[in-house]
């Protein structure tokens, strides 16, 4: 996510925390942002299901995007969140 003209991990983590809420953010970690798709690791299948059902709400909370970059979709997958 970092690099010239890219979002830093801290920027994305802050924005994700606001959009997913504190509970959701504790069980997740954004890992990449490519071609307007945010990929988020989730710590278990129950959170994967819950967040998938709330995807539209979460996308609306991002509004026009982050640092001028639009987020058009979120892909959730089970993975490490440390």
Beta strands, then each sheet from edge to edge (+ up, - down):
strand 1: 28-34
strand 2: 37-42
strand 3: 73-78
sheet 1: 1+ 2- 3-
end
